Amino acid sequence: MKQKIFITGGAGCLGTSIIDKYIITNCEILVLDNFATGKRENLPALSNLKVVEGSVVNADLVNQLVKEFLPTIVINSAAAYKDPSNWIEDAETNIIGSINIAKACLEHGVQKIINFQTALNYGRPDVTPIPITAPSKPFTSYGISKTAGEHYLLNSGLNVVSLRLANICGPRLAIGPIPTFYTRLKDGKNCFCSDSLRDFLDMEDFLDLLDTILHNNFPAGAYNVSTGIGSSIKEVFDEVVAHLNINAPEVPIVPVGTDDVREVVLDASYTEKIFSWKAKYNFKQTIKRQLEWYDKFGVTDIYSHLASSKQ
Ligand SMILES: NC(=O)c1ccc[n+]([C@@H]2O[C@H](COP(=O)([O-])OP(=O)(O)OC[C@H]3O[C@@H](n4cnc5c(N)ncnc54)[C@H](O)[C@@H]3O)[C@@H](O)[C@H]2O)c1
């Protein structure tokens, strides 16, 4: 059957990589995006891609798009996070938006949704790598609202696979330490490293998993998507310094901010078993591929859901 994919937030980092992969196949794609952090110019002008500028918060619009397009699958990639003090915007996009998608799918018989969730859903975990069974303990606006949205979707009665994602690296990455260090070091500016560990997953590995999910039926539920291996922010810094071939400047290691989590490393063993999938790229390869992408295309934006990240 011809795939008809409705991607909310399709102009963003993950959405555009998904589109780049699938638009060349025999499928139709519909994007709904308000361009809060995504960009229209990152979407190719092709006859099998329709782009609607608007918000998932608009229930009538979401309903009408689902009714008319009748997707075989919805990928919920829209998220608000760029202003950590804007709780209303986060709640509207991440909660009301998810509700609008679930309601429209229920009304028009669309069964399958893939949702993207943040690892901040786990808050400050008791155990790392964080198992999929760990409790939800979000404490930031982004984490709280994304968690509520995920709960609505997972309990909607629809076939929802919610992917709890590590730090995905790939084209147009505009969040986190890699674009920050790359830009600041190139500009000769000072940096600091938070004393934390993250789990970096290559976009190609993420897309491999997505491909398996798109073309098969799997049990609904939440799945961690990661390498399972933590690397420190200082290690990222060192990779960027080596890549830029500059003299390593002094870099303070500072405690994580009050709105941050020290160790975000996800245990993906359940996901690996269910989907017969495993990340192929290691930390150094992933960071190198990311930096090579920036060499070619540059860093256009840097966003953060952390108030404490402002350098
Ligand atoms: N990239 C990662 O490593 C990562 C990690 C964890 C979770 N996620 C989740 O994956 C999804 C995609 O993330 P991303 O990295 O591509 O971020 P992104 O900011 O690049 O993409 C999000 C997109 O949603 C759009 N958007 C925001 N509010 C909207 C609204 N009200 N209506 C319609 N569109 C709206 C933005 O303009 C943007 O294009 C998000 O749900 C995010 O929470 C991503």
The ligand as a Tripos MOL2 file, in Angstrom:
@<TRIPOS>MOLECULE
LIG
   44    48     1     0     0
SMALL
NO_CHARGES

@<TRIPOS>ATOM
      1 N1         16.3890   15.7580   18.0340 N.am      1 LIG1
      2 C1         16.5240   15.0910   19.1820 C.2       1 LIG1
      3 O1         17.6180   14.6490   19.5360 O.2       1 LIG1
      4 C2         15.3250   14.8320   20.0340 C.ar      1 LIG1
      5 C3         15.5160   14.2500   21.2960 C.ar      1 LIG1
      6 C4         14.4150   14.0020   22.0800 C.ar      1 LIG1
      7 C5         13.1490   14.2740   21.6020 C.ar      1 LIG1
      8 N2         12.9970   14.8580   20.3770 N.ar      1 LIG1
      9 C6         11.6390   15.1140   19.9110 C.3       1 LIG1
     10 O2         11.6000   14.9050   18.5120 O.3       1 LIG1
     11 C7         10.7320   15.8440   17.9060 C.3       1 LIG1
     12 C8         11.4560   16.6050   16.8260 C.3       1 LIG1
     13 O3         12.5590   17.2890   17.3890 O.3       1 LIG1
     14 P1         13.5710   18.0970   16.5000 P.3       1 LIG1
     15 O4         14.9040   17.8570   17.0590 O.co2     1 LIG1
     16 O5         13.2960   17.8340   15.0800 O.co2     1 LIG1
     17 O6         13.1550   19.5810   16.8920 O.3       1 LIG1
     18 P2         12.8180   20.7960   15.9270 P.3       1 LIG1
     19 O7         12.6360   21.9880   16.7820 O.co2     1 LIG1
     20 O8         13.8400   20.8720   14.8550 O.co2     1 LIG1
     21 O9         11.4330   20.3510   15.2850 O.3       1 LIG1
     22 C9         10.1890   20.6100   15.8980 C.3       1 LIG1
     23 C10         9.2840   21.1820   14.8310 C.3       1 LIG1
     24 O10         7.9840   21.4450   15.4050 O.3       1 LIG1
     25 C11         7.5350   22.6850   14.8890 C.3       1 LIG1
     26 N3          6.5040   23.2030   15.8010 N.ar      1 LIG1
     27 C12         6.6580   23.7700   17.0200 C.ar      1 LIG1
     28 N4          5.4540   24.1050   17.5340 N.ar      1 LIG1
     29 C13         4.5280   23.7180   16.6180 C.ar      1 LIG1
     30 C14         3.1200   23.8210   16.5680 C.ar      1 LIG1
     31 N5          2.4060   24.3560   17.5800 N.pl3     1 LIG1
     32 N6          2.4830   23.3430   15.4760 N.ar      1 LIG1
     33 C15         3.1800   22.7990   14.4310 C.ar      1 LIG1
     34 N7          4.5290   22.7030   14.4300 N.ar      1 LIG1
     35 C16         5.1890   23.1560   15.5080 C.ar      1 LIG1
     36 C17         8.7890   23.5410   14.8020 C.3       1 LIG1
     37 O11         8.6670   24.6650   13.9660 O.3       1 LIG1
     38 C18         9.7860   22.5160   14.2700 C.3       1 LIG1
     39 O12         9.7790   22.4870   12.8630 O.3       1 LIG1
     40 C19        10.1920   16.7160   19.0400 C.3       1 LIG1
     41 O13         8.9470   16.1990   19.4300 O.3       1 LIG1
     42 C20        11.1940   16.5460   20.1460 C.3       1 LIG1
     43 O14        10.5910   16.7000   21.4160 O.3       1 LIG1
     44 C21        14.0590   15.1440   19.5850 C.ar      1 LIG1
@<TRIPOS>BOND
     1     1     2 1
     2     2     3 2
     3     2     4 1
     4     4     5 ar
     5     4    44 ar
     6     5     6 ar
     7     6     7 ar
     8     7     8 ar
     9     8     9 1
    10     8    44 ar
    11     9    10 1
    12     9    42 1
    13    10    11 1
    14    11    12 1
    15    11    40 1
    16    12    13 1
    17    13    14 1
    18    14    15 2
    19    14    16 1
    20    14    17 1
    21    17    18 1
    22    18    19 2
    23    18    20 1
    24    18    21 1
    25    21    22 1
    26    22    23 1
    27    23    24 1
    28    23    38 1
    29    24    25 1
    30    25    26 1
    31    25    36 1
    32    26    27 ar
    33    26    35 ar
    34    27    28 ar
    35    28    29 ar
    36    29    30 ar
    37    29    35 ar
    38    30    31 1
    39    30    32 ar
    40    32    33 ar
    41    33    34 ar
    42    34    35 ar
    43    36    37 1
    44    36    38 1
    45    38    39 1
    46    40    41 1
    47    40    42 1
    48    42    43 1
@<TRIPOS>SUBSTRUCTURE
     1 LIG1         1 GROUP 0 **** ****
